[in-house]
Amino acid sequence: MERSPDSCVDAHTHYGTGIFEGIRAYETEKRPAIFRLKEHMDRLINSAKILSIPMPYTSEELQVARKPL
């Protein structure tokens, strides 16, 4: 059995390394309100950086993207 090149098997693939952020939202009279969205997105971006996971979006882009939901 041949070994695959190291570039094909990295820690993210082998160990299932990933990032996620749990975000709480509350229903209000006007619309749902997301609790501390900026802080959540900043942590998500920082977690990706720490694990060397490419993040194609900025914190601000992620905050804007949730608005249509």
PDB file of N, CA, C, O and CB in Angstrom:
ATOM      1  N   MET A   1       0.846  -1.171   0.000  1.00  0.00           N
ATOM      2  CA  MET A   1       0.000   0.000   0.000  1.00  0.00           C
ATOM      3  C   MET A   1       0.894   1.238   0.000  1.00  0.00           C
ATOM      4  O   MET A   1       1.810   1.347   0.816  1.00  0.00           O
ATOM      5  CB  MET A   1      -0.964  -0.004   1.220  1.00  0.00           C
ATOM      6  N   GLU A   2       0.628   2.166  -0.913  1.00  0.00           N
ATOM      7  CA  GLU A   2       1.414   3.396  -0.988  1.00  0.00           C
ATOM      8  C   GLU A   2       0.858   4.446  -0.047  1.00  0.00           C
ATOM      9  O   GLU A   2      -0.348   4.520   0.188  1.00  0.00           O
ATOM     10  CB  GLU A   2       1.439   3.933  -2.420  1.00  0.00           C
ATOM     11  N   ARG A   3       1.749   5.246   0.482  1.00  0.00           N
ATOM     12  CA  ARG A   3       1.325   6.360   1.341  1.00  0.00           C
ATOM     13  C   ARG A   3       0.953   7.543   0.469  1.00  0.00           C
ATOM     14  O   ARG A   3       1.597   7.808  -0.546  1.00  0.00           O
ATOM     15  CB  ARG A   3       2.443   6.753   2.352  1.00  0.00           C
ATOM     16  N   SER A   4      -0.071   8.240   0.864  1.00  0.00           N
ATOM     17  CA  SER A   4      -0.428   9.447   0.131  1.00  0.00           C
ATOM     18  C   SER A   4       0.501  10.579   0.544  1.00  0.00           C
ATOM     19  O   SER A   4       1.066  10.565   1.638  1.00  0.00           O
ATOM     20  CB  SER A   4      -1.907   9.832   0.380  1.00  0.00           C
ATOM     21  N   PRO A   5       0.653  11.555  -0.337  1.00  0.00           N
ATOM     22  CA  PRO A   5       1.510  12.690   0.013  1.00  0.00           C
ATOM     23  C   PRO A   5       0.967  13.431   1.231  1.00  0.00           C
ATOM     24  O   PRO A   5      -0.244  13.490   1.447  1.00  0.00           O
ATOM     25  CB  PRO A   5       1.635  13.653  -1.174  1.00  0.00           C
ATOM     26  N   ASP A   6       1.874  13.991   2.018  1.00  0.00           N
ATOM     27  CA  ASP A   6       1.468  14.711   3.225  1.00  0.00           C
ATOM     28  C   ASP A   6       0.486  15.832   2.933  1.00  0.00           C
ATOM     29  O   ASP A   6      -0.351  16.157   3.775  1.00  0.00           O
ATOM     30  CB  ASP A   6       2.680  15.273   3.923  1.00  0.00           C
ATOM     31  N   SER A   7       0.578  16.431   1.746  1.00  0.00           N
ATOM     32  CA  SER A   7      -0.331  17.534   1.425  1.00  0.00           C
ATOM     33  C   SER A   7      -1.785  17.076   1.351  1.00  0.00           C
ATOM     34  O   SER A   7      -2.700  17.884   1.516  1.00  0.00           O
ATOM     35  CB  SER A   7       0.073  18.176   0.105  1.00  0.00           C
ATOM     36  N   CYS A   8      -2.001  15.790   1.103  1.00  0.00           N
ATOM     37  CA  CYS A   8      -3.374  15.273   1.004  1.00  0.00           C
ATOM     38  C   CYS A   8      -3.970  14.934   2.361  1.00  0.00           C
ATOM     39  O   CYS A   8      -5.190  14.898   2.521  1.00  0.00           O
ATOM     40  CB  CYS A   8      -3.403  14.044   0.124  1.00  0.00           C
ATOM     41  N   VAL A   9      -3.116  14.690   3.323  1.00  0.00           N
ATOM     42  CA  VAL A   9      -3.603  14.293   4.640  1.00  0.00           C
ATOM     43  C   VAL A   9      -3.056  15.277   5.666  1.00  0.00           C
ATOM     44  O   VAL A   9      -1.923  15.149   6.129  1.00  0.00           O
ATOM     45  CB  VAL A   9      -3.182  12.825   4.985  1.00  0.00           C
ATOM     46  N   ASP A  10      -3.874  16.252   6.011  1.00  0.00           N
ATOM     47  CA  ASP A  10      -3.448  17.202   7.031  1.00  0.00           C
ATOM     48  C   ASP A  10      -4.260  16.975   8.299  1.00  0.00           C
ATOM     49  O   ASP A  10      -5.164  16.141   8.325  1.00  0.00           O
ATOM     50  CB  ASP A  10      -3.604  18.660   6.532  1.00  0.00           C
ATOM     51  N   ALA A  11      -3.937  17.712   9.336  1.00  0.00           N
ATOM     52  CA  ALA A  11      -4.615  17.526  10.627  1.00  0.00           C
ATOM     53  C   ALA A  11      -6.108  17.784  10.528  1.00  0.00           C
ATOM     54  O   ALA A  11      -6.895  17.109  11.191  1.00  0.00           O
ATOM     55  CB  ALA A  11      -4.009  18.443  11.678  1.00  0.00           C
ATOM     56  N   HIS A  12      -6.515  18.758   9.705  1.00  0.00           N
ATOM     57  CA  HIS A  12      -7.939  19.082   9.585  1.00  0.00           C
ATOM     58  C   HIS A  12      -8.725  17.900   9.019  1.00  0.00           C
ATOM     59  O   HIS A  12      -9.842  17.618   9.452  1.00  0.00           O
ATOM     60  CB  HIS A  12      -8.134  20.322   8.693  1.00  0.00           C
ATOM     61  N   THR A  13      -8.125  17.215   8.046  1.00  0.00           N
ATOM     62  CA  THR A  13      -8.789  16.060   7.442  1.00  0.00           C
ATOM     63  C   THR A  13      -8.688  14.840   8.351  1.00  0.00           C
ATOM     64  O   THR A  13      -9.677  14.145   8.581  1.00  0.00           O
ATOM     65  CB  THR A  13      -8.180  15.747   6.067  1.00  0.00           C
ATOM     66  N   HIS A  14      -7.504  14.588   8.856  1.00  0.00           N
ATOM     67  CA  HIS A  14      -7.263  13.378   9.644  1.00  0.00           C
ATOM     68  C   HIS A  14      -8.023  13.379  10.968  1.00  0.00           C
ATOM     69  O   HIS A  14      -8.615  12.367  11.343  1.00  0.00           O
ATOM     70  CB  HIS A  14      -5.780  13.226   9.911  1.00  0.00           C
ATOM     71  N   TYR A  15      -8.011  14.493  11.668  1.00  0.00           N
ATOM     72  CA  TYR A  15      -8.631  14.552  12.991  1.00  0.00           C
ATOM     73  C   TYR A  15      -9.988  15.244  12.998  1.00  0.00           C
ATOM     74  O   TYR A  15     -10.634  15.322  14.043  1.00  0.00           O
ATOM     75  CB  TYR A  15      -7.715  15.255  13.943  1.00  0.00           C
ATOM     76  N   GLY A  16     -10.424  15.742  11.861  1.00  0.00           N
ATOM     77  CA  GLY A  16     -11.719  16.416  11.812  1.00  0.00           C
ATOM     78  C   GLY A  16     -11.703  17.765  12.508  1.00  0.00           C
ATOM     79  O   GLY A  16     -12.701  18.174  13.100  1.00  0.00           O
ATOM     80  N   THR A  17     -10.572  18.457  12.440  1.00  0.00           N
ATOM     81  CA  THR A  17     -10.460  19.764  13.072  1.00  0.00           C
ATOM     82  C   THR A  17     -11.453  20.722  12.429  1.00  0.00           C
ATOM     83  O   THR A  17     -11.573  20.776  11.205  1.00  0.00           O
ATOM     84  CB  THR A  17      -9.017  20.312  12.960  1.00  0.00           C
ATOM     85  N   GLY A  18     -12.154  21.466  13.249  1.00  0.00           N
ATOM     86  CA  GLY A  18     -13.108  22.436  12.728  1.00  0.00           C
ATOM     87  C   GLY A  18     -13.394  23.505  13.757  1.00  0.00           C
ATOM     88  O   GLY A  18     -12.943  23.422  14.899  1.00  0.00           O
ATOM     89  N   ILE A  19     -14.137  24.497  13.349  1.00  0.00           N
ATOM     90  CA  ILE A  19     -14.526  25.576  14.254  1.00  0.00           C
ATOM     91  C   ILE A  19     -16.037  25.760  14.185  1.00  0.00           C
ATOM     92  O   ILE A  19     -16.660  25.511  13.153  1.00  0.00           O
ATOM     93  CB  ILE A  19     -13.789  26.901  13.898  1.00  0.00           C
ATOM     94  N   PHE A  20     -16.603  26.191  15.279  1.00  0.00           N
ATOM     95  CA  PHE A  20     -18.018  26.520  15.305  1.00  0.00           C
ATOM     96  C   PHE A  20     -18.250  27.518  16.416  1.00  0.00           C
ATOM     97  O   PHE A  20     -17.420  27.676  17.311  1.00  0.00           O
ATOM     98  CB  PHE A  20     -18.896  25.254  15.496  1.00  0.00           C
ATOM     99  N   GLU A  21     -19.368  28.178  16.353  1.00  0.00           N
ATOM    100  CA  GLU A  21     -19.713  29.172  17.366  1.00  0.00           C
ATOM    101  C   GLU A  21     -21.213  29.070  17.607  1.00  0.00           C
ATOM    102  O   GLU A  21     -22.005  29.203  16.674  1.00  0.00           O
ATOM    103  CB  GLU A  21     -19.298  30.628  16.922  1.00  0.00           C
ATOM    104  N   GLY A  22     -21.599  28.837  18.840  1.00  0.00           N
ATOM    105  CA  GLY A  22     -23.018  28.802  19.194  1.00  0.00           C
ATOM    106  C   GLY A  22     -23.510  30.218  19.443  1.00  0.00           C
ATOM    107  O   GLY A  22     -22.905  30.967  20.210  1.00  0.00           O
ATOM    108  N   ILE A  23     -24.598  30.580  18.801  1.00  0.00           N
ATOM    109  CA  ILE A  23     -25.105  31.951  18.908  1.00  0.00           C
ATOM    110  C   ILE A  23     -26.547  31.913  19.402  1.00  0.00           C
ATOM    111  O   ILE A  23     -27.388  31.199  18.856  1.00  0.00           O
ATOM    112  CB  ILE A  23     -25.011  32.695  17.539  1.00  0.00           C
ATOM    113  N   ARG A  24     -26.811  32.685  20.429  1.00  0.00           N
ATOM    114  CA  ARG A  24     -28.152  32.738  21.007  1.00  0.00           C
ATOM    115  C   ARG A  24     -28.938  33.902  20.396  1.00  0.00           C
ATOM    116  O   ARG A  24     -28.413  35.002  20.221  1.00  0.00           O
ATOM    117  CB  ARG A  24     -28.077  32.881  22.551  1.00  0.00           C
ATOM    118  N   ALA A  25     -30.187  33.638  20.081  1.00  0.00           N
ATOM    119  CA  ALA A  25     -31.078  34.689  19.570  1.00  0.00           C
ATOM    120  C   ALA A  25     -32.358  34.678  20.395  1.00  0.00           C
ATOM    121  O   ALA A  25     -32.802  33.634  20.872  1.00  0.00           O
ATOM    122  CB  ALA A  25     -31.393  34.483  18.045  1.00  0.00           C
ATOM    123  N   TYR A  26     -32.932  35.850  20.548  1.00  0.00           N
ATOM    124  CA  TYR A  26     -34.160  36.000  21.325  1.00  0.00           C
ATOM    125  C   TYR A  26     -35.232  36.644  20.470  1.00  0.00           C
ATOM    126  O   TYR A  26     -34.949  37.536  19.669  1.00  0.00           O
ATOM    127  CB  TYR A  26     -33.913  36.833  22.597  1.00  0.00           C
ATOM    128  N   GLU A  27     -36.446  36.194  20.641  1.00  0.00           N
ATOM    129  CA  GLU A  27     -37.582  36.797  19.939  1.00  0.00           C
ATOM    130  C   GLU A  27     -37.954  38.090  20.655  1.00  0.00           C
ATOM    131  O   GLU A  27     -38.094  38.115  21.878  1.00  0.00           O
ATOM    132  CB  GLU A  27     -38.806  35.814  19.879  1.00  0.00           C
ATOM    133  N   THR A  28     -38.113  39.159  19.885  1.00  0.00           N
ATOM    134  CA  THR A  28     -38.581  40.428  20.436  1.00  0.00           C
ATOM    135  C   THR A  28     -39.870  40.801  19.714  1.00  0.00           C
ATOM    136  O   THR A  28     -40.291  40.102  18.792  1.00  0.00           O
ATOM    137  CB  THR A  28     -37.497  41.557  20.288  1.00  0.00           C
ATOM    138  N   GLU A  29     -40.490  41.886  20.123  1.00  0.00           N
ATOM    139  CA  GLU A  29     -41.735  42.307  19.469  1.00  0.00           C
ATOM    140  C   GLU A  29     -41.513  42.632  17.998  1.00  0.00           C
ATOM    141  O   GLU A  29     -42.370  42.339  17.165  1.00  0.00           O
ATOM    142  CB  GLU A  29     -42.325  43.523  20.183  1.00  0.00           C
ATOM    143  N   LYS A  30     -40.376  43.234  17.670  1.00  0.00           N
ATOM    144  CA  LYS A  30     -40.099  43.632  16.289  1.00  0.00           C
ATOM    145  C   LYS A  30     -39.556  42.485  15.443  1.00  0.00           C
ATOM    146  O   LYS A  30     -40.035  42.245  14.335  1.00  0.00           O
ATOM    147  CB  LYS A  30     -39.115  44.778  16.273  1.00  0.00           C
ATOM    148  N   ARG A  31     -38.554  41.776  15.967  1.00  0.00           N
ATOM    149  CA  ARG A  31     -37.870  40.718  15.213  1.00  0.00           C
ATOM    150  C   ARG A  31     -36.938  39.968  16.155  1.00  0.00           C
ATOM    151  O   ARG A  31     -36.717  40.408  17.283  1.00  0.00           O
ATOM    152  CB  ARG A  31     -37.075  41.307  14.001  1.00  0.00           C
ATOM    153  N   PRO A  32     -36.392  38.845  15.710  1.00  0.00           N
ATOM    154  CA  PRO A  32     -35.412  38.161  16.552  1.00  0.00           C
ATOM    155  C   PRO A  32     -34.174  39.037  16.751  1.00  0.00           C
ATOM    156  O   PRO A  32     -33.756  39.750  15.839  1.00  0.00           O
ATOM    157  CB  PRO A  32     -35.017  36.806  15.929  1.00  0.00           C
ATOM    158  N   ALA A  33     -33.600  38.978  17.934  1.00  0.00           N
ATOM    159  CA  ALA A  33     -32.386  39.732  18.244  1.00  0.00           C
ATOM    160  C   ALA A  33     -31.267  38.745  18.550  1.00  0.00           C
ATOM    161  O   ALA A  33     -31.422  37.859  19.391  1.00  0.00           O
ATOM    162  CB  ALA A  33     -32.615  40.708  19.445  1.00  0.00           C
ATOM    163  N   ILE A  34     -30.148  38.903  17.866  1.00  0.00           N
ATOM    164  CA  ILE A  34     -29.001  38.026  18.083  1.00  0.00           C
ATOM    165  C   ILE A  34     -28.120  38.635  19.164  1.00  0.00           C
ATOM    166  O   ILE A  34     -27.734  39.801  19.078  1.00  0.00           O
ATOM    167  CB  ILE A  34     -28.198  37.809  16.766  1.00  0.00           C
ATOM    168  N   PHE A  35     -27.808  37.849  20.171  1.00  0.00           N
ATOM    169  CA  PHE A  35     -27.043  38.311  21.324  1.00  0.00           C
ATOM    170  C   PHE A  35     -25.557  38.376  20.995  1.00  0.00           C
ATOM    171  O   PHE A  35     -24.945  37.358  20.674  1.00  0.00           O
ATOM    172  CB  PHE A  35     -27.280  37.393  22.528  1.00  0.00           C
ATOM    173  N   ARG A  36     -24.978  39.563  21.074  1.00  0.00           N
ATOM    174  CA  ARG A  36     -23.542  39.811  20.889  1.00  0.00           C
ATOM    175  C   ARG A  36     -22.980  39.185  19.614  1.00  0.00           C
ATOM    176  O   ARG A  36     -21.995  38.448  19.657  1.00  0.00           O
ATOM    177  CB  ARG A  36     -22.779  39.284  22.078  1.00  0.00           C
ATOM    178  N   LEU A  37     -23.604  39.480  18.498  1.00  0.00           N
ATOM    179  CA  LEU A  37     -23.190  38.908  17.214  1.00  0.00           C
ATOM    180  C   LEU A  37     -21.740  39.250  16.873  1.00  0.00           C
ATOM    181  O   LEU A  37     -20.985  38.374  16.451  1.00  0.00           O
ATOM    182  CB  LEU A  37     -24.108  39.401  16.104  1.00  0.00           C
ATOM    183  N   LYS A  38     -21.346  40.498  17.049  1.00  0.00           N
ATOM    184  CA  LYS A  38     -19.975  40.900  16.705  1.00  0.00           C
ATOM    185  C   LYS A  38     -18.948  40.073  17.473  1.00  0.00           C
ATOM    186  O   LYS A  38     -17.973  39.600  16.890  1.00  0.00           O
ATOM    187  CB  LYS A  38     -19.765  42.395  16.997  1.00  0.00           C
ATOM    188  N   GLU A  39     -19.160  39.896  18.768  1.00  0.00           N
ATOM    189  CA  GLU A  39     -18.218  39.129  19.575  1.00  0.00           C
ATOM    190  C   GLU A  39     -18.141  37.670  19.118  1.00  0.00           C
ATOM    191  O   GLU A  39     -17.062  37.078  19.107  1.00  0.00           O
ATOM    192  CB  GLU A  39     -18.614  39.195  21.046  1.00  0.00           C
ATOM    193  N   HIS A  40     -19.287  37.092  18.742  1.00  0.00           N
ATOM    194  CA  HIS A  40     -19.307  35.712  18.247  1.00  0.00           C
ATOM    195  C   HIS A  40     -18.518  35.586  16.945  1.00  0.00           C
ATOM    196  O   HIS A  40     -17.719  34.663  16.785  1.00  0.00           O
ATOM    197  CB  HIS A  40     -20.755  35.239  18.034  1.00  0.00           C
ATOM    198  N   MET A  41     -18.745  36.514  16.019  1.00  0.00           N
ATOM    199  CA  MET A  41     -18.051  36.453  14.733  1.00  0.00           C
ATOM    200  C   MET A  41     -16.551  36.699  14.901  1.00  0.00           C
ATOM    201  O   MET A  41     -15.740  36.069  14.223  1.00  0.00           O
ATOM    202  CB  MET A  41     -18.646  37.477  13.759  1.00  0.00           C
ATOM    203  N   ASP A  42     -16.182  37.608  15.797  1.00  0.00           N
ATOM    204  CA  ASP A  42     -14.760  37.850  16.069  1.00  0.00           C
ATOM    205  C   ASP A  42     -14.094  36.590  16.620  1.00  0.00           C
ATOM    206  O   ASP A  42     -12.973  36.265  16.228  1.00  0.00           O
ATOM    207  CB  ASP A  42     -14.590  39.019  17.064  1.00  0.00           C
ATOM    208  N   ARG A  43     -14.771  35.877  17.523  1.00  0.00           N
ATOM    209  CA  ARG A  43     -14.221  34.630  18.078  1.00  0.00           C
ATOM    210  C   ARG A  43     -14.087  33.565  16.995  1.00  0.00           C
ATOM    211  O   ARG A  43     -13.100  32.830  16.964  1.00  0.00           O
ATOM    212  CB  ARG A  43     -15.112  34.107  19.222  1.00  0.00           C
ATOM    213  N   LEU A  44     -15.075  33.481  16.110  1.00  0.00           N
ATOM    214  CA  LEU A  44     -15.036  32.507  15.021  1.00  0.00           C
ATOM    215  C   LEU A  44     -13.820  32.759  14.123  1.00  0.00           C
ATOM    216  O   LEU A  44     -13.097  31.825  13.776  1.00  0.00           O
ATOM    217  CB  LEU A  44     -16.340  32.569  14.193  1.00  0.00           C
ATOM    218  N   ILE A  45     -13.599  34.018  13.751  1.00  0.00           N
ATOM    219  CA  ILE A  45     -12.452  34.388  12.920  1.00  0.00           C
ATOM    220  C   ILE A  45     -11.146  34.068  13.652  1.00  0.00           C
ATOM    221  O   ILE A  45     -10.215  33.530  13.053  1.00  0.00           O
ATOM    222  CB  ILE A  45     -12.510  35.893  12.549  1.00  0.00           C
ATOM    223  N   ASN A  46     -11.078  34.392  14.927  1.00  0.00           N
ATOM    224  CA  ASN A  46      -9.868  34.129  15.712  1.00  0.00           C
ATOM    225  C   ASN A  46      -9.604  32.626  15.837  1.00  0.00           C
ATOM    226  O   ASN A  46      -8.455  32.193  15.751  1.00  0.00           O
ATOM    227  CB  ASN A  46      -9.991  34.760  17.109  1.00  0.00           C
ATOM    228  N   SER A  47     -10.649  31.833  16.038  1.00  0.00           N
ATOM    229  CA  SER A  47     -10.486  30.377  16.128  1.00  0.00           C
ATOM    230  C   SER A  47      -9.922  29.813  14.829  1.00  0.00           C
ATOM    231  O   SER A  47      -9.051  28.943  14.853  1.00  0.00           O
ATOM    232  CB  SER A  47     -11.829  29.702  16.457  1.00  0.00           C
ATOM    233  N   ALA A  48     -10.416  30.306  13.697  1.00  0.00           N
ATOM    234  CA  ALA A  48      -9.904  29.855  12.398  1.00  0.00           C
ATOM    235  C   ALA A  48      -8.424  30.202  12.264  1.00  0.00           C
ATOM    236  O   ALA A  48      -7.627  29.395  11.786  1.00  0.00           O
ATOM    237  CB  ALA A  48     -10.711  30.493  11.239  1.00  0.00           C
ATOM    238  N   LYS A  49      -8.066  31.408  12.691  1.00  0.00           N
ATOM    239  CA  LYS A  49      -6.666  31.836  12.605  1.00  0.00           C
ATOM    240  C   LYS A  49      -5.773  30.945  13.471  1.00  0.00           C
ATOM    241  O   LYS A  49      -4.702  30.528  13.030  1.00  0.00           O
ATOM    242  CB  LYS A  49      -6.525  33.312  13.037  1.00  0.00           C
ATOM    243  N   ILE A  50      -6.204  30.653  14.691  1.00  0.00           N
ATOM    244  CA  ILE A  50      -5.417  29.823  15.607  1.00  0.00           C
ATOM    245  C   ILE A  50      -5.176  28.432  15.022  1.00  0.00           C
ATOM    246  O   ILE A  50      -4.087  27.878  15.169  1.00  0.00           O
ATOM    247  CB  ILE A  50      -6.126  29.706  16.964  1.00  0.00           C
ATOM    248  N   LEU A  51      -6.188  27.866  14.359  1.00  0.00           N
ATOM    249  CA  LEU A  51      -6.074  26.520  13.794  1.00  0.00           C
ATOM    250  C   LEU A  51      -5.566  26.515  12.352  1.00  0.00           C
ATOM    251  O   LEU A  51      -5.521  25.464  11.712  1.00  0.00           O
ATOM    252  CB  LEU A  51      -7.414  25.829  13.855  1.00  0.00           C
ATOM    253  N   SER A  52      -5.186  27.686  11.841  1.00  0.00           N
ATOM    254  CA  SER A  52      -4.695  27.826  10.456  1.00  0.00           C
ATOM    255  C   SER A  52      -5.717  27.343   9.437  1.00  0.00           C
ATOM    256  O   SER A  52      -5.361  26.753   8.417  1.00  0.00           O
ATOM    257  CB  SER A  52      -3.390  27.050  10.275  1.00  0.00           C
ATOM    258  N   ILE A  53      -6.986  27.598   9.720  1.00  0.00           N
ATOM    259  CA  ILE A  53      -8.059  27.261   8.787  1.00  0.00           C
ATOM    260  C   ILE A  53      -8.379  28.519   7.984  1.00  0.00           C
ATOM    261  O   ILE A  53      -8.718  29.548   8.569  1.00  0.00           O
ATOM    262  CB  ILE A  53      -9.336  26.718   9.541  1.00  0.00           C
ATOM    263  N   PRO A  54      -8.279  28.456   6.660  1.00  0.00           N
ATOM    264  CA  PRO A  54      -8.561  29.644   5.853  1.00  0.00           C
ATOM    265  C   PRO A  54      -9.994  30.131   6.074  1.00  0.00           C
ATOM    266  O   PRO A  54     -10.935  29.338   6.050  1.00  0.00           O
ATOM    267  CB  PRO A  54      -8.328  29.346   4.363  1.00  0.00           C
ATOM    268  N   MET A  55     -10.152  31.420   6.286  1.00  0.00           N
ATOM    269  CA  MET A  55     -11.476  32.023   6.465  1.00  0.00           C
ATOM    270  C   MET A  55     -11.641  33.080   5.375  1.00  0.00           C
ATOM    271  O   MET A  55     -10.997  34.128   5.425  1.00  0.00           O
ATOM    272  CB  MET A  55     -11.646  32.651   7.915  1.00  0.00           C
ATOM    273  N   PRO A  56     -12.500  32.812   4.393  1.00  0.00           N
ATOM    274  CA  PRO A  56     -12.629  33.739   3.267  1.00  0.00           C
ATOM    275  C   PRO A  56     -13.459  34.989   3.567  1.00  0.00           C
ATOM    276  O   PRO A  56     -13.597  35.852   2.699  1.00  0.00           O
ATOM    277  CB  PRO A  56     -13.235  33.024   2.111  1.00  0.00           C
ATOM    278  N   TYR A  57     -14.008  35.102   4.763  1.00  0.00           N
ATOM    279  CA  TYR A  57     -14.868  36.236   5.101  1.00  0.00           C
ATOM    280  C   TYR A  57     -14.335  36.973   6.320  1.00  0.00           C
ATOM    281  O   TYR A  57     -13.667  36.389   7.173  1.00  0.00           O
ATOM    282  CB  TYR A  57     -16.304  35.765   5.355  1.00  0.00           C
ATOM    283  N   THR A  58     -14.639  38.259   6.389  1.00  0.00           N
ATOM    284  CA  THR A  58     -14.298  39.044   7.574  1.00  0.00           C
ATOM    285  C   THR A  58     -15.440  38.935   8.578  1.00  0.00           C
ATOM    286  O   THR A  58     -16.527  38.457   8.255  1.00  0.00           O
ATOM    287  CB  THR A  58     -14.022  40.535   7.204  1.00  0.00           C
ATOM    288  N   SER A  59     -15.177  39.380   9.782  1.00  0.00           N
ATOM    289  CA  SER A  59     -16.215  39.397  10.811  1.00  0.00           C
ATOM    290  C   SER A  59     -17.400  40.245  10.358  1.00  0.00           C
ATOM    291  O   SER A  59     -18.555  39.872  10.559  1.00  0.00           O
ATOM    292  CB  SER A  59     -15.652  39.932  12.142  1.00  0.00           C
ATOM    293  N   GLU A  60     -17.104  41.378   9.751  1.00  0.00           N
ATOM    294  CA  GLU A  60     -18.163  42.281   9.290  1.00  0.00           C
ATOM    295  C   GLU A  60     -19.010  41.639   8.197  1.00  0.00           C
ATOM    296  O   GLU A  60     -20.231  41.791   8.194  1.00  0.00           O
ATOM    297  CB  GLU A  60     -17.559  43.589   8.779  1.00  0.00           C
ATOM    298  N   GLU A  61     -18.372  40.921   7.262  1.00  0.00           N
ATOM    299  CA  GLU A  61     -19.118  40.248   6.194  1.00  0.00           C
ATOM    300  C   GLU A  61     -20.041  39.180   6.769  1.00  0.00           C
ATOM    301  O   GLU A  61     -21.169  39.022   6.303  1.00  0.00           O
ATOM    302  CB  GLU A  61     -18.154  39.620   5.174  1.00  0.00           C
ATOM    303  N   LEU A  62     -19.578  38.454   7.766  1.00  0.00           N
ATOM    304  CA  LEU A  62     -20.415  37.431   8.391  1.00  0.00           C
ATOM    305  C   LEU A  62     -21.591  38.053   9.132  1.00  0.00           C
ATOM    306  O   LEU A  62     -22.690  37.499   9.128  1.00  0.00           O
ATOM    307  CB  LEU A  62     -19.587  36.580   9.349  1.00  0.00           C
ATOM    308  N   GLN A  63     -21.369  39.200   9.768  1.00  0.00           N
ATOM    309  CA  GLN A  63     -22.450  39.879  10.479  1.00  0.00           C
ATOM    310  C   GLN A  63     -23.527  40.346   9.509  1.00  0.00           C
ATOM    311  O   GLN A  63     -24.718  40.221   9.796  1.00  0.00           O
ATOM    312  CB  GLN A  63     -21.904  41.070  11.275  1.00  0.00           C
ATOM    313  N   VAL A  64     -23.122  40.876   8.377  1.00  0.00           N
ATOM    314  CA  VAL A  64     -24.078  41.350   7.372  1.00  0.00           C
ATOM    315  C   VAL A  64     -24.828  40.175   6.750  1.00  0.00           C
ATOM    316  O   VAL A  64     -26.017  40.287   6.453  1.00  0.00           O
ATOM    317  CB  VAL A  64     -23.356  42.162   6.277  1.00  0.00           C
ATOM    318  N   ALA A  65     -24.145  39.054   6.551  1.00  0.00           N
ATOM    319  CA  ALA A  65     -24.751  37.890   5.902  1.00  0.00           C
ATOM    320  C   ALA A  65     -25.911  37.320   6.695  1.00  0.00           C
ATOM    321  O   ALA A  65     -26.813  36.738   6.091  1.00  0.00           O
ATOM    322  CB  ALA A  65     -23.715  36.818   5.691  1.00  0.00           C
ATOM    323  N   ARG A  66     -25.938  37.450   7.977  1.00  0.00           N
ATOM    324  CA  ARG A  66     -27.015  36.879   8.791  1.00  0.00           C
ATOM    325  C   ARG A  66     -28.285  37.712   8.718  1.00  0.00           C
ATOM    326  O   ARG A  66     -29.352  37.203   9.062  1.00  0.00           O
ATOM    327  CB  ARG A  66     -26.569  36.753  10.237  1.00  0.00           C
ATOM    328  N   LYS A  67     -28.222  38.947   8.294  1.00  0.00           N
ATOM    329  CA  LYS A  67     -29.384  39.830   8.314  1.00  0.00           C
ATOM    330  C   LYS A  67     -30.586  39.314   7.523  1.00  0.00           C
ATOM    331  O   LYS A  67     -31.708  39.412   8.020  1.00  0.00           O
ATOM    332  CB  LYS A  67     -28.994  41.161   7.786  1.00  0.00           C
ATOM    333  N   PRO A  68     -30.406  38.762   6.299  1.00  0.00           N
ATOM    334  CA  PRO A  68     -31.577  38.260   5.565  1.00  0.00           C
ATOM    335  C   PRO A  68     -32.274  37.093   6.254  1.00  0.00           C
ATOM    336  O   PRO A  68     -33.447  36.833   5.988  1.00  0.00           O
ATOM    337  CB  PRO A  68     -31.164  37.837   4.184  1.00  0.00           C
ATOM    338  N   LEU A  69     -31.574  36.390   7.132  1.00  0.00           N
ATOM    339  CA  LEU A  69     -32.180  35.260   7.822  1.00  0.00           C
ATOM    340  C   LEU A  69     -33.166  35.780   8.818  1.00  0.00           C
ATOM    341  O   LEU A  69     -33.804  34.997   9.522  1.00  0.00           O
ATOM    342  CB  LEU A  69     -31.126  34.381   8.509  1.00  0.00           C
TER     343      LEU A  69
END
